[in-house]
Amino acid sequence: MMSSLSTTARVIGRAVLLPGDTAQPLMGCRVRAGFPSPADDHLDVEIDLHAHVVRRPAATYFVRAEGDSMLGDGIHDGDLLVVDRSLEPLPGRVVVIAVDGEPTVKRLERRGEQTFLVASNPRFAPIPLAGRECEVWGVVTHVLHALPGGEP
């Protein structure tokens, strides 16, 4: 098992709403991931993706993930993470945290009296936090990634 922090985080900017029309169309039906069904032929409302994923703009920033240690949580190399600094880093939450000065993204877990960072890729060993310098940078609330063939 690898024990490095592998999936790192690189801050790319604050969650600032730009002036202008940022709303995009939202279909009035849900899309099934199973058997196909007839789709509605109209758009219901518009959705502002920024408003949908950013609840507290002053406490939210975006960061790119690097590495493959969080694949089980749907976090891929290059994904855009939405991180809220105002949320409490409770066990079970995925956090962006600097461990000994190196930022990483992992799930926070308690085992008895000890706290660990746990990857969702079984190739990576849990990281015990006892005796290490740690600074939580926020809780990951959303993950955005492109599907193969979906990028221009």
C-alpha positions in Angstrom: 0.0 0.0 0.0 1.1 3.5 -0.7 1.3 5.8 2.2 1.9 9.2 0.5 -0.7 11.9 0.4 -1.0 11.3 -3.4 -4.2 13.3 -4.1 -3.1 16.9 -3.5 -5.1 20.1 -3.8 -4.2 23.2 -5.8 -6.2 26.4 -5.0 -7.4 28.1 -8.1 -9.6 30.8 -6.8 -12.4 32.1 -4.6 -16.0 31.6 -5.4 -16.8 35.0 -6.7 -20.1 35.5 -8.6 -19.3 37.5 -11.8 -21.8 40.2 -12.9 -24.0 39.3 -15.8 -26.4 36.5 -16.7 -24.9 33.2 -15.5 -28.1 31.2 -15.4 -28.3 28.1 -17.7 -31.5 26.3 -18.8 -32.7 23.5 -16.5 -34.9 20.8 -18.0 -38.3 20.3 -16.4 -37.8 16.5 -16.1 -35.2 14.3 -14.5 -33.0 12.1 -16.6 -33.1 8.4 -15.8 -29.8 6.6 -15.5 -31.5 3.3 -16.2 -33.9 2.5 -19.0 -34.7 5.4 -21.3 -38.1 7.2 -21.0 -39.6 10.0 -23.2 -38.1 13.4 -22.3 -40.1 16.5 -21.8 -39.8 18.8 -24.8 -39.5 22.0 -22.9 -37.3 23.8 -20.4 -38.8 24.4 -17.0 -36.6 27.0 -15.4 -33.1 28.4 -15.4 -30.4 27.4 -13.0 -27.4 29.3 -11.9 -24.8 26.5 -11.3 -22.7 28.8 -9.1 -25.7 29.5 -6.9 -26.5 25.8 -6.8 -23.0 24.7 -5.6 -21.9 27.7 -3.6 -24.0 28.3 -0.4 -21.7 30.7 1.4 -19.7 32.7 -1.2 -17.5 34.4 1.4 -16.4 31.0 2.8 -16.1 29.1 -0.4 -13.3 28.5 -2.9 -12.5 26.2 -5.7 -9.5 23.8 -5.9 -8.3 21.3 -8.4 -7.6 17.7 -7.3 -4.4 16.0 -8.4 -3.9 12.2 -8.1 -6.1 9.1 -7.7 -6.4 8.4 -4.0 -10.1 9.6 -3.8 -11.5 7.7 -6.9 -14.0 5.9 -4.7 -15.6 9.2 -3.8 -15.8 10.2 -7.5 -12.8 12.6 -7.2 -10.6 12.2 -10.2 -7.3 13.8 -11.2 -8.0 17.3 -12.5 -11.5 17.6 -11.0 -12.8 20.9 -9.7 -13.7 20.7 -6.0 -16.0 23.2 -4.2 -14.7 23.7 -0.7 -16.6 25.5 2.2 -14.4 26.8 5.0 -17.4 27.5 7.2 -18.4 23.8 7.6 -17.1 21.9 10.6 -14.7 19.1 9.6 -16.6 16.3 11.2 -15.6 12.6 10.9 -17.0 11.2 7.6 -16.6 14.4 5.7 -14.2 14.9 2.8 -11.8 17.7 3.7 -9.0 19.7 2.2 -6.3 19.7 4.8 -2.6 20.6 5.0 -0.6 17.9 6.7 2.9 19.0 7.6 2.4 21.8 5.1 1.3 19.6 2.2 -2.3 20.1 1.1 -4.3 17.0 0.4 -8.0 15.9 0.1 -9.1 12.9 2.1 -12.0 11.7 4.3 -11.7 12.4 8.0 -12.2 9.4 10.2 -12.1 8.7 14.0 -11.0 5.3 15.2 -11.3 5.2 19.0 -9.3 8.2 20.2 -7.3 8.6 17.0 -8.0 10.7 13.9 -7.0 9.5 10.4 -7.2 10.7 6.9 -8.6 7.9 4.7 -8.4 7.6 1.0 -11.2 6.0 -0.9 -8.8 4.1 -3.1 -7.8 0.9 -1.3 -4.2 1.2 -2.7 -3.5 4.0 -0.1 -3.1 3.4 3.6 -4.9 5.6 6.2 -2.8 8.5 7.5 -2.7 8.9 11.3 -2.8 12.6 12.3 -1.3 12.2 15.8 1.8 14.2 16.2 1.5 15.9 12.8 0.9 19.6 12.0 -2.5 19.8 10.5 -4.6 22.7 9.2 -8.1 22.1 7.8 -8.8 24.3 4.8 -12.4 23.3 4.4 -15.0 20.7 3.6 -15.6 19.5 0.1 -19.2 20.0 -0.9 -19.3 19.3 -4.6 -17.1 17.7 -7.3 -17.2 18.7 -10.9 -15.5 16.6 -13.6 -15.8 16.1 -17.3 -16.7 12.7 -18.7 -14.5 11.2 -21.4 -15.4 12.7 -24.8 -17.2 15.6 -23.1 -14.3 18.0 -23.2 -13.8 20.1 -26.4 
